[in-house]
Amino acid sequence: QVQLVESGGGLVQPGGSLRLSCTASGIALLFHTTRWYRQAPGKQRESVAAITTYGLTNYGDSVRGRFAISRDNDKNSVYLEMNNLLPDDTAVYYCNAVSTTSNVGYWGQGTQVTVSS
């Protein structure tokens, strides 16, 4: 059974930092393109950051320069380091992994990030 488990969300003040984790079981993230999405209340889900099998990364315009995505193959985990957080970053953050061979995708359950003073 495949599971993606996100953790690390919480309440943080504007300008603060959080590190989200996405740990997989049943699949190897090394062979997947892994993305972080977020969805704020009343808004569509948007892609935040992605990391490919080869370690190439890309970011949404609203987070570029503030967020960093990385992967630890030994821990089968992908991370999202979020710095200089803004109230507009408040959302549920989801991890998504898509197999580069089968195109089958998996979702985590999400973790809440709230940026507020």
Helices and strands as residue ranges (DSSP letters): E 3-7, E 10-12, E 18-25, G 29-31, E 32-39, E 46-51, E 57-59, E 67-72, E 77-82, G 87-89, E 91-99, E 105-107, E 111-115
